[in-house]
Amino acid sequence: MDLNRESAPSKEDVNLFLNKVNFNLPEGYLEFMKESNGADITNDENYAFLWPITDLFDLNSDYEVSSFASDFFLFGSDGGGTAYAIQKLSGKIYTIPFIGMSNQEASLFCNNFDEFLNTFE
């Protein structure tokens, strides 16, 4: 796995993010993001771009996630047509298409953030 981290967000940025979050985060996600305000993760077969926590709410608004897939909150993408999303109720990680985005089109990817990272090992 190749992991390229961005600089850590400020404590103020983390607190601003946490003050807006009204759903369950995947176990391990916040700890990772406190050390890296976004990241590129690759292996021979997969790619993930984790969006900076400072941009997450704006990007979810831009993609109109609340209108198309209100059960989810996007936190990154595969660099193509698929987003990585947090199911708000469970905190589990799903994949969901950008085009045709809906709650019904989401597919369970993994149960927590450590499992997510392990898919790139």
Secondary structure in CASP SS format (residue, H / E / C, confidence):
PFRMAT SS
TARGET T0000
AUTHOR 0000-0000-0000
METHOD secondary structure of the structure
MODEL  1
M C 1.00
D E 1.00
L E 1.00
N E 1.00
R E 1.00
E C 1.00
S C 1.00
A C 1.00
P C 1.00
S C 1.00
K H 1.00
E H 1.00
D H 1.00
V H 1.00
N H 1.00
L H 1.00
F H 1.00
L H 1.00
N H 1.00
K H 1.00
V C 1.00
N C 1.00
F C 1.00
N C 1.00
L C 1.00
P C 1.00
E C 1.00
G C 1.00
Y H 1.00
L H 1.00
E H 1.00
F H 1.00
M H 1.00
K H 1.00
E H 1.00
S C 1.00
N C 1.00
G C 1.00
A E 1.00
D E 1.00
I E 1.00
T E 1.00
N C 1.00
D C 1.00
E C 1.00
N C 1.00
Y E 1.00
A E 1.00
F E 1.00
L E 1.00
W C 1.00
P C 1.00
I C 1.00
T C 1.00
D C 1.00
L H 1.00
F H 1.00
D H 1.00
L H 1.00
N H 1.00
S H 1.00
D H 1.00
Y C 1.00
E C 1.00
V H 1.00
S H 1.00
S H 1.00
F H 1.00
A C 1.00
S C 1.00
D C 1.00
F E 1.00
F E 1.00
L E 1.00
F E 1.00
G E 1.00
S E 1.00
D C 1.00
G C 1.00
G C 1.00
G C 1.00
T E 1.00
A E 1.00
Y E 1.00
A E 1.00
I E 1.00
Q E 1.00
K C 1.00
L C 1.00
S C 1.00
G C 1.00
K C 1.00
I E 1.00
Y E 1.00
T E 1.00
I E 1.00
P E 1.00
F C 1.00
I C 1.00
G C 1.00
M C 1.00
S C 1.00
N H 1.00
Q H 1.00
E H 1.00
A C 1.00
S E 1.00
L E 1.00
F E 1.00
C E 1.00
N C 1.00
N C 1.00
F H 1.00
D H 1.00
E H 1.00
F H 1.00
L H 1.00
N H 1.00
T C 1.00
F C 1.00
E C 1.00
END
